[in-house]
Amino acid sequence: MIGSTLARVSRPVVARQQRRGIVNWMTNYPDKVMEIKKIQMKGGTCQGEYAPTWLKQEGDTFTLAIGAALLAWGTVSCSVGYYRLATGKGKKE
């Protein structure tokens, strides 16, 4: 008896709460594809070595530098580790 009364009372509340979908924030955003595409198409169809497509946006050089630094650090760390394994140096006794 109490359960059916609560169900009747709570139905309008649930209907008022569900005004947006679960992924509404992901699907309703402004479309900026053409704006970004204009920047990348600035050089035309000739995408040579001096203006590659992946370096045309403003933050691309910084991202490339961070990636190169991480790659260099990993390579040096692996090289030091292999050297220490091969020579037996750096062991904890």
Residue pairs with C-beta under 8 A, 6 or more apart in sequence:
21 27
36 57
39 56
39 57
40 53
40 56
40 57
42 56
43 51
43 56
47 53
54 60
54 64
55 61
55 64
83 89
84 90
